[in-house]
Amino acid sequence: MKIALPKGRIAEEVLEIFEQIFNEKFEFESRKLVFEKSGFKFMNVRNWDVATYVEKQAADIGVVGFDVITELNSDVLELFDLGLGKCRVSVAGIKGDDSYKNKTQIVVATKLVNIAKNYFNQKGIPAKIIKLNGSIELAPLVGLSDVIVDIVQTGGTLRENGMEEKEVIMYSSARLIANKNSFIEKKKEILDLLDRIKEVYKTRKK
């Protein structure tokens, strides 16, 4: 079974779950992107690419944030909320400045273009979306946008830059997902693994 994991802390935490299940060591060596063990082939990919690998069946299952699945509108099966990497997707802006609420059209900077667009459309607020790939907090500070839509965990970066959360759009955490065809072809294997993962979670709660 091929498993796509996002690089970083979440991959390490998922592999720790596998270690508990199989009582073996699971880890990527050095800078290797693939390793095989106990019938599994693990692939270490960028967080934003996990859902694509699974959707295109380059991986049977994967672990990715719910915010990514939503932004990409990924055609995958969501199997389980692992509860890892918890965060919020929020509208944020300069602290104490709510003037954007009174504008006929607002300018929003974000890398989460679809989430932002859908949110403001649902609220009936005309919004011009500017796509940025990093340092999004800078946009309102230099007048590029009225607000931003971004991922927030502790809010520390916002506070350090004189900003604050204005509205929470959605809550996110890492989800175990599966390719739809793989789920049909390898249903028994996937459900067996899912049961074992859930058992680990039950044990942790005790």
C-alpha positions as CSV (number, residue, x, y, z in Angstrom):
1,M,0.0,0.0,0.0
2,K,1.3,3.4,-1.0
3,I,1.1,6.2,1.6
4,A,1.7,9.9,1.0
5,L,2.8,11.9,4.1
6,P,3.4,15.7,4.4
7,K,7.0,16.6,5.2
8,G,7.7,17.7,8.8
9,R,6.1,17.1,12.1
10,I,2.9,15.5,11.0
11,A,4.7,12.8,9.0
12,E,6.8,12.0,12.2
13,E,3.6,11.8,14.3
14,V,1.9,9.5,11.7
15,L,5.0,7.2,11.7
16,E,4.9,7.1,15.5
17,I,1.3,5.7,15.1
18,F,2.7,3.0,12.7
19,E,5.4,2.2,15.3
20,Q,2.7,1.6,17.9
21,I,0.7,-0.6,15.6
22,F,3.5,-2.8,14.3
23,N,6.0,-2.4,17.1
24,E,8.8,-1.5,14.6
25,K,10.7,1.6,13.8
26,F,9.3,3.7,10.9
27,E,11.3,6.7,9.7
28,F,12.6,8.4,6.6
29,E,16.4,8.1,6.3
30,S,18.2,11.4,5.8
31,R,16.8,13.1,2.8
32,K,15.2,10.1,1.2
33,L,11.7,10.7,-0.2
34,V,10.6,7.0,-0.2
35,F,11.0,4.1,2.1
36,E,9.3,0.7,2.2
37,K,8.5,-1.4,5.3
38,S,6.0,-4.1,6.3
39,G,4.2,-4.0,3.0
40,F,3.9,-0.2,2.9
41,K,5.6,2.3,0.7
42,F,5.8,5.7,2.3
43,M,6.3,8.9,0.2
44,N,7.4,12.2,1.8
45,V,5.8,15.0,-0.2
46,R,4.9,18.6,0.2
47,N,1.8,19.2,2.3
48,W,0.0,20.8,-0.7
49,D,0.8,17.9,-3.0
50,V,-0.5,15.0,-0.8
51,A,-4.1,15.3,-1.9
52,T,-3.0,15.3,-5.6
53,Y,-0.9,12.2,-5.2
54,V,-3.9,10.5,-3.6
55,E,-6.4,11.8,-6.1
56,K,-4.3,10.7,-9.0
57,Q,-3.7,7.3,-7.3
58,A,0.1,7.7,-7.1
59,A,-0.7,7.0,-3.5
60,D,-3.5,4.8,-2.1
61,I,-3.9,6.8,1.1
62,G,-2.4,10.0,2.6
63,V,-2.5,12.4,5.4
64,V,-3.3,16.1,4.7
65,G,-4.9,19.1,6.4
66,F,-8.7,19.6,5.9
67,D,-7.9,23.2,4.8
68,V,-5.9,21.8,1.8
69,I,-8.6,19.4,0.9
70,T,-11.1,22.2,0.9
71,E,-9.0,24.7,-1.0
72,L,-8.1,22.2,-3.7
73,N,-11.7,20.7,-3.7
74,S,-9.9,17.3,-3.8
75,D,-11.9,14.3,-5.1
76,V,-10.8,11.9,-2.3
77,L,-12.4,9.9,0.4
78,E,-12.0,11.3,3.9
79,L,-11.5,8.4,6.3
80,F,-10.6,9.8,9.7
81,D,-9.7,13.0,11.6
82,L,-6.3,12.3,13.1
83,G,-6.5,15.5,15.1
84,L,-2.9,16.5,14.3
85,G,-1.8,20.0,13.2
86,K,-4.9,21.7,14.5
87,C,-5.3,25.2,13.2
88,R,-7.9,27.7,12.0
89,V,-8.4,29.5,8.7
90,S,-9.3,33.0,9.6
91,V,-9.8,36.5,8.3
92,A,-7.2,38.7,9.9
93,G,-6.3,42.4,9.8
94,I,-4.7,45.3,11.6
95,K,-5.6,45.3,15.3
96,G,-8.5,47.6,16.1
97,D,-9.2,48.4,12.4
98,D,-12.6,47.0,11.3
99,S,-13.1,49.5,8.5
100,Y,-13.1,46.7,6.0
101,K,-16.6,45.8,7.2
102,N,-18.0,49.0,5.9
103,K,-16.5,48.9,2.4
104,T,-18.5,48.1,-0.7
105,Q,-15.6,46.0,-2.0
106,I,-12.7,44.6,0.1
107,V,-9.3,43.5,-1.0
108,V,-8.1,40.2,0.4
109,A,-4.6,38.8,0.3
110,T,-4.2,35.0,0.7
111,K,-2.8,31.8,-0.6
112,L,-6.2,30.1,0.1
113,V,-7.9,31.7,-2.9
114,N,-10.9,29.4,-3.2
115,I,-11.7,29.3,0.6
116,A,-11.5,33.1,0.7
117,K,-13.6,33.5,-2.5
118,N,-16.3,31.1,-1.3
119,Y,-16.4,32.6,2.2
120,F,-17.0,36.2,1.0
121,N,-19.4,35.1,-1.7
122,Q,-21.5,33.3,0.9
123,K,-21.6,36.5,2.9
124,G,-22.6,38.5,-0.1
125,I,-19.5,40.7,0.2
126,P,-17.7,41.7,-3.1
127,A,-14.0,40.8,-2.6
128,K,-11.0,41.2,-4.8
129,I,-8.6,38.3,-4.1
130,I,-4.8,38.8,-4.4
131,K,-2.9,35.5,-4.4
132,L,0.3,35.6,-2.3
133,N,2.6,32.6,-1.5
134,G,4.3,33.9,1.7
135,S,4.6,36.7,4.2
136,I,0.9,37.3,3.8
137,E,0.7,39.3,7.1
138,L,2.7,42.1,5.3
139,A,-0.1,42.9,2.8
140,P,-2.4,45.0,5.1
141,L,0.6,46.6,6.8
142,V,1.7,48.1,3.5
143,G,-1.7,48.8,2.0
144,L,-1.8,46.0,-0.5
145,S,-5.0,44.6,1.0
146,D,-7.6,45.4,3.6
147,V,-7.4,42.0,5.3
148,I,-5.9,38.6,4.8
149,V,-7.2,35.0,4.9
150,D,-4.6,32.7,6.4
151,I,-3.9,29.7,8.6
152,V,-3.7,30.6,12.3
153,Q,-2.4,28.3,15.0
154,T,-1.4,30.3,18.1
155,G,-1.9,33.8,16.6
156,G,1.7,34.7,17.6
157,T,2.8,36.0,14.2
158,L,-0.3,38.1,13.9
159,R,0.2,39.7,17.3
160,E,3.9,40.4,16.6
161,N,2.9,42.3,13.5
162,G,0.1,44.3,15.2
163,M,-2.7,42.2,13.7
164,E,-5.6,40.2,15.0
165,E,-8.1,37.5,13.9
166,K,-11.3,39.1,12.8
167,E,-13.4,36.1,11.8
168,V,-12.8,32.3,11.9
169,I,-13.8,30.7,8.6
170,M,-13.1,27.1,9.4
171,Y,-11.2,24.8,11.7
172,S,-8.7,22.3,10.3
173,S,-6.7,19.3,11.3
174,A,-4.9,16.4,9.5
175,R,-7.2,13.9,7.9
176,L,-6.5,10.4,6.6
177,I,-7.7,10.3,3.0
178,A,-8.0,7.5,0.4
179,N,-8.1,7.3,-3.4
180,K,-11.6,6.2,-4.4
181,N,-10.4,3.5,-6.7
182,S,-7.8,2.3,-4.2
183,F,-10.5,2.1,-1.6
184,I,-12.5,-0.3,-3.8
185,E,-9.4,-2.4,-4.9
186,K,-7.8,-2.5,-1.4
187,K,-10.8,-2.0,0.8
188,K,-9.9,-4.8,3.3
189,E,-6.3,-3.6,3.7
190,I,-7.4,0.1,4.1
191,L,-10.2,-0.7,6.6
192,D,-7.9,-3.0,8.6
193,L,-5.3,-0.2,8.8
194,L,-8.0,2.3,9.7
195,D,-9.2,0.1,12.6
196,R,-5.7,-0.3,13.9
197,I,-5.2,3.5,13.8
198,K,-8.4,4.0,15.7
199,E,-7.3,1.5,18.2
200,V,-4.2,3.5,18.9
201,Y,-6.3,6.6,19.5
202,K,-8.6,4.7,21.9
203,T,-5.5,3.5,23.8
204,R,-4.2,7.1,24.0
205,K,-7.5,8.3,25.5
206,K,-7.4,5.8,28.3
